């Protein structure tokens, strides 16, 4: 649990002060029965009103001091828990962003969401309750037994036996509950993943009339989770009745023995009242301790899941730092090979090419040929197993990732817009960009017209995922995001897929006029998208099968000829 301990380091003073004040509260609570016993044995027995009033003021003082200490202790506990939760959420999120795409896929979006919400909340709750009760409950339980044995050893032994019996019964219940909670967490993960898949693919489900099938699958998972929760809840529901029954039986035995001892003159009524009070306090403390164990166990299970992510070592490590060279090619691949885990063949094998500044490189190939993998290698979403990739004359592994990506404008096939405004989305890569620079990028991306038509212009609100824009508009805004700031290298990874042919042509023409010294990598499925590039790289099953201009490839590359033929282009 060393990773969780790191999140607690900054809260050491709160983690110490919280239990300290709760311990002082427990001391005041243990003194109350003694004061009450004195009121009964002296004040009430002798009808001494002044003594009763004096002890009443003592009780009031103990109550006020105890309440004040409880408030301070709970304040520190809540503060420590909230800070731990915030720290863990930030660390999990930061760790996830530092992982390679393959590692992030292993974690999974559903699990990540559950980690930063449910699991961290369980840890936060566990820290809160541990700070509040970790010192107070043992002190009350042990202190109550000691005080009972001190007041009356005979009845104290009955008291001790009741404590041991209650503890043993509750321990059995808790051990079974913990197994149930572990199964519930696993089922919650599966249900969260299924829910996310259904939400993400809602249109596809409706298009193929799969609603009934998906509803059945969801009902099955939800029913399984519900059954687990009900069974575990029934077992948990036994705790309070069992605790209450045993506490009442212990009180009955105490009153019975106390009455006999009182008649025999071995004790007095005040001590009996104090013994009952200590017994109630101690047995209730044990019941609360059992709940605390359950909470902490669930928190530890969640902490283990969080630690699994925090302890993941990213396969992408920042370089010591590199400076781009102004006279070097914008991009250079030399013998690059990469293979995905559990894949039988490389995703890319022995890829080599050079892209000079101001040139446009088109990349085309069938589905699964390695086009997006190539783009991911440039951005260091993953690392090559062999070969060398250089951006502006320096190996990508020598750059810090932030410095590398600051030189690259990237637009993926599926544009991701975030809640905010159009301007805020455009300024993601270049926060200091002027409005003029934003309008320039929008104009090149053929997005200026529909942005101007909106009443807010650059301040037009963008809803979650950009759902208040059409697919083509989102894609053009994504292209504009890549162009803001005029980065030395722009990668458009099939970013024209949602555009019609006229928009595609207009964007490419505007892009060539705009580029200047900026090198552009155009990845696409359409020949029309790449045919006017300075050179075209043809990929087939991860291998380079052609490199040259459109005219050269039509004569020399069979794969390129087949792609052109399939799209009705013969020359």
N, C-alpha and C positions, 0 to 999 in steps of 0.2 A: 504493500500500500504506500510505497514511497512517493508515487506520483500524486496521490491524494494528500499526503503529508506536506508536499510542497505548497499546495493551495492553502494549507492551514498556518503556514509559517507567519504570514503577515497579520494573523489574528491571535497571536500568542497571548497578548495582554487581556484580550476579551475572553479567550478560552480559559484564562486563569481567574479573572475577576468574577466571571459568571458563576462558576462553582463555589467560589469563596463566599459570595453573598448568599447563595442558596444554602450553604452549610451553616452560615450564621442564622438564617431563617429557621433551619431545622433545630438548632440549639434552643432558640426561643420557643419553638413548638414543644420540645421535650420538657421545658420548664413549666409550661402551663398546667399539666396535671398535678404537679407538686404544689403549686399555688392554690389550686382548687381543693386539694386534699387538706391543706392548712385551713382554708376557709370553713370547710365542713367540720374538721376535728376540733378547731378552736373557736372560730367565730360563731358558727351555727350552734355547736354543742353548748357553748357558754352564753349564747345570745349577746355576744359582744359586737354591737353595730359598728363601732369605730374600727374594729379589726377587720370586719367584713368590707367596709368602705376602703380601708387601706389596701387590702389585698385586691379589691376590685380595680383600684387605680393601677396596681401592679399588672393585672391582667390586661387592662387597657394599654399600658405602656408596652407590654410584650407583644400585643396584637399589632399596634401601630409600627413598632420597630420591625416585626416580622414581615408585615405587609410592605414596608419600605424596602427592606432587603430583597423580598421576592420581586418587587417591581424592578429594582436595579439589576438583579441577576437575570431576569427574563429579558431586559433591555439588551444586556451584553450578549446573551445567547442569540437573540434575534439578529443583532448586528453581525455577529460572527457567522451565523448560518447564511445570511443574505450575501455577505462578502464572499464566502466560500462558493456559493452557488454561482455568483457572477464570475468569479475567477475561473471556475471549472468550465462554464459555458464558453468563455472566451478562449480558454486553452484548447478545448475540443474543437472549436470552430477553426482556430488558427492552425492546429495540427492537421485537420482535414484539408485545408487549403494548401498545406505544404506537401501533401502526398502526391505521388504520381497519379495519373488518371486510372491506371490499373488498380492501384491500392485503394483509391477512393471508391472504385466500383466494388471492391471486395467488402468495404465497410457497408456500402449501400445507403441510399437516401433515406429509406424507411427507418433503418437502425439509427442513422445519425439524428434524425428528427426526434426519435424516442430517447436518444442519449441526452440531448440538450434540453429536453422537456421533462419526461417522466423520470429518467434515471438520476439526473442532477437534482430534481425536486426531492427524490427519495433521500439522496445524500444530504441535501440541505435540511430536510426534516430530521434526519438522524443526528446531525450535528447540533441542531437546536435542542432536541430532547436530551441528548447526552450532556450538553453543557448545563441544562436546567436541572436534570435529575441524576446525573452520573455520580455526584458526591452526596446529594441530599438523601436519596433513597437508601443507599447502604447505611448511612449514618443513622437514619430514622429506624431502620430495621434492627440493626445491632444495638443502637442506643436504647430502643424500647425494650428489648430482651434484657439488657443489663439492668435497666431501671426496675423492671418487673422482678428480677431475681433479687435485687437489693431490697425492694419493699417487702417481698414475701417469697422466700425460696421455694416453698411447697407449691404455691399457685404458679410461681414463675416457671417451674418444671413443666406443668401442664401447658403453660403458655409456649414454652420452647418446643414441646412435642407438636402442638398445633401448627407452629411455624414450619417445622420439618415436613409434616404431612402435606400441608398446603403447597409448599415448595416442590415436593416430589410430584404431586398430581399435576400441577401447572407445568412442570418441566416436560412431562410426557405429552401434554397437549401441545406445547410449543414446538417440540421436536417434529410432530406430525404437521403442524401448521407451516413450518419452514419449508418442508418438501412441497407443500401445496403452493406456497408463494413462488417458489422457483419455477414450477410448471406454469403458473399464471403469467409470469414475465415472458417465458418462451412463447406462449400462445399470443400474448399481446404483440410481440414482434411480428409474428406471422400475420396477424390480423391487420396490423399497420401497413405491412408490405402489400397485402392484397388490396387494402383500401386505396393506397397510393396508385397501384397499377390500374384499378378501376377508374379513378378520377382522371389519371393521365390519358387513359385510352377510352374515355367515355364515348367519343364520336365513333371510334372504330367498333366498339361494342354495339352501339345503336345501328351502325351501317350494316353489320352482319347479323343483326337480330339475335345477339348473344345475351340479351338482358336476363332471360330466364336461367341460362346456364350460370352466368356470373352471380345472379341472385342466390342460386342454390349453393354455389361454392361459398359465398359470403355467409349465408345462413348456417352452413355447416361449421365454419370456423367460429362464428359468433356463438353458436349453440355450444360448441366444445368449451369455449372460454367461459360462457355463462355457467355451464355445469361445474367447471372447476371453481369458479368464484363462489357458487352456492354451497358446494361441499366444504370448501375452506371456511366460508362464512358460518356455516352451521357448527363446525368444530370450534371456531373462534367464539361463537355465541355461548359455548359451554363455560367459558372462563368466568364470566361475571356471576352466573348462578352458583357455580361450584365455589367460587371465592366467598360469596355472600353466605352460602350454607355453612361452610367451615368456620367463617368468622362468627356467625351467630351461635354455632355449637360451642366454640371456644368461649364466647361471652357467657353462655349458659353455664358451662362448667366453672368458669371463674366466679359467677354470681352464686352458684350453688356452694362451692367450697368456701367462698368469702362469707356467705351467710353462716355456715357452720363455724368457721373460725371466729366470726364476730360474736356468736352466741357463747363460744368457749373462751372469749376474751383474748384470743390470740392475735386479733387484728382489729381495725376500727373502720367505720364506714368510709372515711376519707380515702384510706388506702385502697379499698375496694373500687371506688370510683376512679382513682388514679390507675389502678391495674386494668380496668376495663378500657380506659382511655388509651393506655399504652398498647394494649392488645389490639384494639381497633386500628390504631395508627400503624403498628408494625405489620399486621396482616394486610392492610390496604397497601402499605408500602411494597410488600412482596408482590401483590397483584399488579401494581404499577410497574415494578421491576420486570415482571414477565412481559408486559406490554413494551417496555423499553428494550428488552432483549429482542423482541420481534421486530421492532422498528429498526434497531441497529443492525440486525441480521439482514433485513431487506436492504438497508442502506449499504451494507458491505457487499451484497450481491450486485447492487447497482454500481458500486465503486469498482468492483472487479471488471465489469463490462466497460466502464469508462476508461479504466487503466489499460485495457487491451488496446484501445485506440491511442491513448497518450503514449504508450510504450512502443508503438509502431515506428520503426526507423524509415524515414523517407528514402527511397532509392534515388531521389533527385537531391543532390547536395550542391549548395552554392559554391561557385569558384572564388578564388582569392580576389578577383577583380581584374578586369581587362579594359583597355581603352580601344575604341573603334579607330580604324585607320582610314583616313579620308581617301587614299588612293587605292585601296583594296577593293576587290569585287564585293558587291552587296551580299552575295550568298554563294557558298561553295560546298558541294557534297563530294566526298572522296571515298569510294568503296564502302558506303554505309549499309550495314545489315542490322536488322532488328527482328526479334521473334517474340510473339506474345506467349505468356505462360500457358502450358497445356496445348500449344498449337503444334501441329505436325510439320509445318513448313514455315519459313520466315515470312513475316508480313512485308518486308522489303529486303532485297538481297543485292549487294554490290552496286548500289546506286551512286552514280557520279555525274555531276554537271556543274557548270559555273554560270552565275547570273550577274552580269555587270550592272552598274548603277544606271538608272534611266531605262533599262530594258524591261520587257514584259515576257515572263515565262508562263506558257500555258501547260497545264498538266491534265491529261485525259486518260481514261481507262475504264474498264468495267467495274461493277460493284465488287468490292473486296480486293481490288487491285493494289491498294496501299496508298491512295491519294491523301486521305485525311491523316493517315499515320505519318506521312512525310511532313505535313503541316505541323503535327504535334511534336515531331522531332525538332523542328526549327524553334518552336516556342518552349521546348524542354518540358512538355507534358510527360515525356518519357525520354529515356536515353538510349542511344544506339549501342548495340553489343560490339560492333566493330566499325571501323571507319572513322571519318572526321567530318564534322560540320562546322563551317566558319561563317560568321555574320560580321561583315565589315572588317574582315581580316583576322578576327580573333575567334578561337574555338568557343562554342557555346558553353562548354563546361567550365571555361575560365571566367565567364561572366557571373556576377550575382544575378539571380533570376529577375529581380526588379529592373536592373539595368538593361538586361537583354530585352525584356518585353517592352521596355520604354522605347526601344528602337523599332518596334514592330507594330503595325496596325493590323488587327485581325478581325475578320467577319466570318463567323461560322455559317453553315447551311441553315441551322435553326437559330434565328436571331433571338437573343434574350434581352428584353427590355425590363427595366425595374420601375417600381412605383416612384413617382416623382414628377418631373417635368421633362419635356423634350430636351431643353438645354442641359439639365442635370445628367441625362443619359449620354448626351453627346460629349460632355466634359469628363467622362469617366477616366479616359486615358490622359487627358490634358486639362486639368482643373483651371488653368489660367487662360484658356483660350478665349479670345474676344468674340463678341457676337458676329463680327464680320467673318471670322474664321469658321464659325458654325454655319453661317449662311453659305459660305463657299463650299463647305463639305456637303451640305444639303443639296446645293445646286448640282454638283458633280454626281451625286447619288440619285438625281432626279426626284428628290423628296421635297424641294423647296416649295413647290406649288401647293401640295396638300397641307403642308405645315402652315403656309400663309393663310389658307382658307379657314383654318381653325381660328376661333376668336382670340385665343391666347398666344398665337404665334409660337415663339420659342418657349413661352411659359405655359403652353398647352399641357394639361395634366396627362400623365401616362398611368393607366391603371395597371394592376398586377399582371405581369406577363405581356403587357402591351395589348390587352384584349380589346381596347377601344380603337385599335387600328387593324386594318386588314392584313392578311399574310404578306402580300406584296409590299405594303407600306412598312410593315415591321422589318422586312428584309432590306429595304432601301435605307431605313433609319440605321440598321445595323452596319451597312456599308459606310454611311456617313460617319458613324462612330469611329470606324477604322481609319478614316481619312483626316480627322481633326488633328491638328498639330503637325501635319506633313512628316510622318515618320520616314526614315530612310528606306524601310521595307514594308510593303503592304501585302498581306496574304488574304485572298478572298476564296475561302474554302467552299466551293459550290454555292456561293452567295447569290447567284442569279437564278437558283432553282425555282423560286416562286414568281419570277418576273416573266411577263410576256416577251415575245421576240422583239417588239419595238422598244420596250423599256430596256431590255438587255443590250440592244445595239446602242441606244442613246447613252447608257451608263458607260459602256466600254469606250465610246468615242470621247465622251467628256473626260473619262479617266486618263486616256492617252494625252489629251491636250493639257490636263492638269499636272501630270506626273512630274515632268522636269527630270531631276536627278533621282527621283524616287523609283526604286525597283518594285515591280509588281508581280506577284505570283497568282495566276488565275487558275483555280481548280474547277473543273466543270464536267458535266456529262454531255453537253452539246458541243458539237464541232464548231458551230457558229460562235460560241463563246470564246474559243481559243484560236481560231484559225488565223487571226490577224496578229497573233503574238510574234515577238521577234524569234522565239524558238519554242517548240512544243515538245514536251516530254511525254512519251506514251508508256504507260505501265500495264503489265499483264501478269497477274498472279505474283505481284511483288517484284517483278523484274523489269528493267528498262529494255523495251523492245524497239524503241525508236526515239530519236532526238534530232530535231531539225525544223525547218519551216514547213508550213502547210503543203506547199508544192513538192518539196523534197520527200516528205513522208508519204504523199500520195503515190509516189513512184517506188519507194523503197521499203515501206512498212506495211506488211500484210494486215496486222491488227488494226492499224489506223484506217486502212482501206475498208475493212469490214465495218468499222464504226461509221465511216462516212456513208457507206452503202446502206446501212440500217437506218440512217437518218435522211436518206434520199439525196445525198450529196455525192456527185461523181467527180467533181473537179472544180 
